[in-house]
């Protein structure tokens, strides 16, 4: 209890207990541990986790109700629903591994896995990602194997004999001299495994692949759902398709074409809006160069709240070019209290007079609560949080006056 050996554990405490013998599966081989209860006279323990820190020692992490004492009689019961879910998911990794080796190639070797009731992920070696069509083919092959109701068989034997049989072992994993070989449809799936399994593949029910991604150089990951979780995922997708077809008033087989057309129309509209916005900005900003002269420089200091950082940079560059030989410094700020962007630009004449955009943006952004930097002619930065933009412009102008 609390990391210390104790002869009892009280109500509400989380403790680690060891039983003389246990039916609980400890987390191993990528399979999550069992859950369930341990009960006895005057106490009930909810099993939260099961680990095996050393061979032969199984430690149960439990939440205590009542008072449990060292040496008390105990009845250990595994949650049958969770165990069944673990068996389905774990066996699903065997099915997926076999399908990958069949369709991707024998180089698709297991590089790791994790499974719990309803969910599995499987890592395998591959130099390239799986195409959508190949993912669909792998998923179909998995469900064909499930539908074929392949019988699972298990036998123990010396490690070397298992290797001679062609049993798959995970690279880098250490195995004892005597191992368990789990087969499905003979050599189609033959692996060294100590996990829990269903007795035949049909008991998995259903498998749907939900994601394929890279997790490192030469290693891919496939994530999948099985049984009821797979059904719920597919039902949710069906409901989404139904909603979209109803909203867009098309048949399911016309949905992709309609969505692609809408996306194209949206992109066209966005480009048109951007062009109109840019034209309006040019008209608006053309008058900025009429600002009053301050000291040795003409300073344009304007806040443009709804302008993107990219457009802000473009406007500053265009104003600088329009200014020609005039000693003009342009300072523009956009955004709001959540996030701001800032740009400072200086003409060649202003630079000869001592203006440096990179230094000025530092002063401006510092006053705004952020940071910035850049070259003598053009610099940019950003800030977040409330700030007085007018005061920030004044601080930058102070640098010019100095």
N, C-alpha and C positions, 0 to 999 in steps of 0.2 A: 504494500500500500504506500503510495507516494514515493516509490523507489526503495523502500525499506522492507525487510522481511518482517512479517507480522503473523501472530497466531489467530487473528480475526480481522474482519472488515465489517464496518457499520453501514447503516441505512444511508443511501445517497452517495457513498464513496465509489470511486472507480478503482478497481483493483486488478491485479494480475494473478490468476490462479492456475495451478497445475493439478491435473487429475491423474489417478493411477493408470487409467486408460481412457481414450477419448474417441468419439465418432466424428469429431469436427475436423474438417480439412483445413490445414494451415496454408496461408498464402504461399504459393510456390509455382514455379514454371509459368508465370504470367497469369495464373488463375487466382481470383480474389478468394478470400477465406470464407468459410461458412458462417452463418449466423444462426441463432437459436437461443435456447435457455438451458440453465443448469439449476435444478431445484432440489430442495431437501427440507428437513424439519426446521421451520422458522425462517426460511430465506428463499429468495429467488434471484438468480443472476441472469441478466440480459447480456448475451455474448455480443460484443461490439467488434472484436477483431481476434484473429488467431494467428500466431506466428510460431516458427520453429527455429529459434536462434542457433541451436546445435542439434545434430541428428539424435533423435530419441527423446528430445525435450520439447513438448508442445505447451505453449503459454497462451492462456485465454484472457483477453482483456474484457472485463465485465463491469456492468453497472449494478450495484448492490441494492436489493430491497430486503429489509430485515437485518438479521445478524448471522453471518456465516463464520464458522470457526474451523481452525485447522483440524483435519481428520474427520470432518463431518461426512456422513453418507451423502451421495449425490446421484441425481438422475439427469443425464445429459441428453438433450433432444435437439437434433438439427432441424432447422426450419425446412420442411419438405418442399415448399414452393420455391424458396430461394435456391435450394440445392438442385432442383430440377432445372431452374433457369441457368445455373452455373454449368450443369452438364450439357445443356443445349448449346450454350455459347462456346464452351470449350471444345465440344465436338465439332462445332462450326468452324473453328480454326483449322482442324484437320481437313475438313472438306475444302475450305478455301485454299489451303496450302497445296493440296492435290490438284485442284483446278488451275492454280497459277503455274505449277510445274508442267501441267499438260498443255496449257495454251500460251504461256509466256516462254516456257522452256525450262530445261533442267537446271539452268543457272539461277532460277528464282528460289534461292535458299532462305530459310527462316533466319531472320536477324533479330527477332524479339517478338513478343506478343503480350496482350493483356486482355482478359475477359472477365465479365461479371454478368449476372442475370440480364438477358436481353441485349447485351452489347459485346462486341469484340473488335479488337484492332490487331492487325497482323503486319509486321515489318518484314520486308524481303529484299534481297539484293537484286538490283537492276540498274542498268546504266541510263535508262530513259523511262519517261512516264508512260502510263497506259492511255491509249486513245479512248474517247467515249464509246466507240463501237466495241473495243476490246473489253472494256469494263462491263458492258452489257452482255458480251459473250461469256465472260467469266461468271457473272451473276446467274445467267441461264444455266451454265454447266453445274454450278453449285446446287441450284434448285432441282435440276434433273437428278443429281445424285441423292438429294433429300427425298424426292418423289420415288426413287427406285428402292427405297427402304433397305439400304445396304446394312448388313449385320456387322456389328462391332465385335471383334474378338480380342482377347488379351491373353498373353502368356509371359512367364518370366524365364529368363535364360542368361547365360554368361554374356557379358558385353561384347566380346569378340565374335561370338556366334551371331548375335543380333546384327553386328556390322556386316558380317558375311552374307546375311539375308538381305541386306540392302536397306535396313531400317534407318530412317532419317534422324539425324541428331543435330541439335542446334550448335552452330560454330562457337567455340569458346566455352561451352558448358561442360562441367565436370560430372561424370557419371560413375556410380558405384560399380563394383565387379559384377553384380547381378542386377539386371535391369528388367523393366516391363516393356514389352513390345505390344503396341496397339495397332490393329489392322482393320481396314475397311475395304471390302471388295478385294481382298488379297493384296497384291503389290500396288494397287492404285493408290492406297494410302497406308504406309507402314512406317510408324514412328516410335521412337523411344519416348515414353510419356508416363508421368506419375499422377496425372490429373484425374478428374471424374468425367464420365462420359455417359451418354444415353446408350441403350442397348442396340438401337438401330437408327439409321439416319433419318427415317421419317419422323421420329420423335422431335427433331429440331423444328419441324413445322414449315418454316419459311425463312429465307434469308434475302435481305436487300442491302446492296452496297451503297453507302451514303457519301463516301469521300475517298479520294485517292490523292496522295500528295507526296512531296519529297521531305524527308526529315534529315537529310545529310547527303554527302557525296556517295553516290552509288547505292543509296538505300531509299526505298519507297515504303509508304504506309497505306494500307487499305483499312477503312473502318466500315463496319457492318452492323446491322441489327438483325435479331433472330426472333422467331416465334411471335408472341403478341406485340412486342415492340416493333417488329418489322411490319406487321399488319397495321398498327396505328400510324406508322410513318407513311405507308402507301395510302391509307384512308385519308390522311391529311392532305397529301398531294392530290388525290382525287377530288377532295372538297375544294381545293384551290383552283383546279382546272374547271370545275363546275361553276365556281363563282366568276372566273374570268370569261368563260364562254357565255354565261348569262349576261354579264356586263357588256361584253363586246358584240353580243348577238351573232355568234358564229358557232359552227360545229367544232368538236374537239380536234378533228384532223385539220381544221383551218386556223387553229389558234396560233401556231408558230408564225405562219405567214402574216397574220394580222398584227401580231405584236411587233414583228420585224418592221412592218410598214409604219406602224405608229412610232417606233423608235426613230426611223428615218425621218419622218415628218417632224418629230420633236427636235432632232438635231438641226434640221433645216431652219426651223423656227428660232432655235437658239442662236444660230449663226446670223440670222436676220436681225434679231434683237441686239446682238452684240455689235453689229455694224451700225445700227441706228444709234445705239448708246455711244459708240465711239465718235460718230459724227456730231452728236449733241455736245459731247465733251470738248471736241475740238473747237466748236463754236463758242462754248462757255469759256474755255481756257485761253482763247486768242486774246482776250482783253486783259489777261493777267500781266502782260508785259508793259501795260500802261501804269503800273504801280509807281509810287513816288520814289525818288532817289534817296538813298540813305548813305551818307558818308561817301566813301569812294566806290560804293557798289549800288546797283539797283537790285533790290531784294523782292522776290515773289514768294510769299509765304501764305499758302492756302490749305484749307482742310476740305477734302472731298470724301465724305463719309461712305458712299456706296460704290467706290471704285476699287477694283482688285489691285493687288500688289504689282502684277504684270502691267496693267494699264497705267498705273501710277508711274512706273518706270518709263513707259513709252511717252507719256505726256511730258514728263520732265526732260527727256531727250529731245522731243520735238520743240519744246519751248527754248531749250538751249540753242538748238540749231537756228531757230527763227531770230533769236537775239543777235546773231551775227557777232560783230566786234564790240558790242556793248558789254560792260563789266557786270553781268547779271548772275546772281545766285538764285536758284529755284529750290524751294523747300516745300514738299507736299506731304500731307498726312491723310491716311484714310482709315476706315474702320470705326470701332466703338470701344467702350470700356472693357469689353471682353478680349478684344484683340485689335491691335493697330499695326499698320505698315507705314513706313516712312521712306522717302527718297530725297536726296539732295544732289543737285547738279550745278556745275559751275562752268561758265564759258571760258575760253582761252584767255580772254582779256581779264576776267575776274581772277583767274589763277595767277596771272602775271602780277596782279595787284596784291596777291597773298592769300586768296581764298583756296581752301583745300576741302573738297566735298567729303572725303573720308574722315577728316577731323570734325567738320561741322555736323555730320550725321551722328557722330559719337556724342556731341553735346546735346543735340536735339533728342536722340533716343534716351539718353541718360535722364533728361528732364521729364520724359514720358514714362520712365520706369523700365526701360529696356536697354537694348544694345544695338550697335550698328557699326559698319565699317565699309571701306571700299577705296576706290582710286580717287585721284585729285579731281577728275571731271565728273564722276558719277559714283554714288554710294547709296546703300540702302540698309534698312534695319527694321526692327519691330519692337513691340512692347505689349504688355497686357495689364489690365487693371485700370481703375479710374485715373485720369490725368488731366491737367490744365494745358490744352494744346496751345492756347494763346501765350501762356507763360513760357512754354517750351520754345516757341518761335522766338520770343524775346531773348531767351538765354542764348540761342544760336546767333541772333543778330548782335548780341553783346560781344561774341567772339570776333565778329567782323569789325565792330567798332574799335575793339582793342588793337 
